[in-house]
Amino acid sequence: MAIAAIVSVAPSSPADRAGLNPGDELLGVNGAPVRDVIEYQSEVDGAVVEIEIRRGGLERSLIIEKKIGEPLGLVLSSPVFDQVQTCDNHCPFCFIYQLPPGLRRSLSVKDDDYRLSFLYGNFTTLTRFTEADLERVVSEGLSPLYVSIHATNPHVRSDLLRNSRGATSLRWLRALLDAGVIVHGQIVVCPGLNDGLVLEETLLGIYDEYPELTSVGVVPVGISSFNKEDQLRPHSSDDARLVIDTVERWALRFKKSFSRSTVYASDEYYILAERPFPKVSDYENLDQHENGIGMAASFQVEVGEALKEKTPVKIPVKTGFFSSVDGAPATGYRSPRFLDKGIKSSTGDAIVIITSDYGNKILSPMVDIFRDIAGKPVRVLPVPNIFFGGNIAATGLLTGTDIAQALIGESPSNRYLLSDISLSNGQFLDGTTPAELPLEVEVIDNDGAALVAALRS
């Protein structure tokens, strides 16, 4: 049975006036069960809403009157009320298999659910997609979706996914595109498995068979020290340069044929290859910004634009559907990164920006600019990722354990800034919180405008 728990009720909201309480279980809306927050939002949009709940073991029904389109004011426990469609692939590069033991259970959930793809931009392989799923996506306009491609050669793709359905599941990609659904793709490149000629074949396959794809992100495999797959190896600088050359060559071909570049290499490739990032305009709509594609270029532009304005200017980046859906979860999938934000006045002797090894490559060349903005010493503190190890060096995968270690010996008289990209619901991946760090750390939004505002304060 599809059930969601009510986590909180907004004061003075329609739900509050109707007497709904945290802990109530949502059983149905308007006389029918709802499978997920997508159906929930559609059902509660009207002026009169019937809510079926269970409280203390007893079921009851409430009639709520409100304005059309007015949110009920509920935060629910999960975006999916029935069972999340889990992934039955066994990709050697899957990061879930490379997690250290002891992490919270929610981090080990492998989903392959098109609903979470729509809501949050999770990538789905479509190996568990069905005709009924296609009908719902099309009829309810669940667009865009995000699809893991990895290879277009059926044999290579089934080998990569370790699932025979991987050879045929891209037929659903064709069906989605034929139905007018906006789809973004991803290729995780593993040296020796799907790079080189296989990557060429994959991009040719996309060009010939799926040219309607809005964007395709090409990203390098991440390998932690807990990896047990001998066939995986990290990219070398030469590997990264070859991937960039391949992607940029195909981007020109797509641009010439379809008036858009379509394929983009991730920022990590440019860092590994020690090449400058493309211009932010080269990323067109920044469709895969959260996938680490164009994030560095947009950050640099945000800083530059903020210097010209009294109020920092953010580059608009497309956000998930949940940014406007009443009932986003308080825990679980895509919780708010960190709510306790607020720029503080700068009283420290110096400002220290905490980041990852990759973040350091982006921030360190801009330190002189940051000093001019702040009017005091500014430096970058790169934190090596010991927790995951391997080639993991992105800021989004920093843990409180590693940050705490890096802060040992640092002066309490400094002011410390940290991007919220490494947090979910106020927690690092290892379950620790900023409050547990040995020094006070100020959490700011993950963009250049927020950093400039913090430096100016």
Order of alpha helices (4+ residues) and beta strands (2+ residues): beta-alpha-beta-alpha-beta-beta-beta-alpha-alpha-beta-alpha-alpha-beta-alpha-beta-alpha-beta-alpha-alpha-beta-alpha-alpha-beta-alpha-beta-beta-alpha
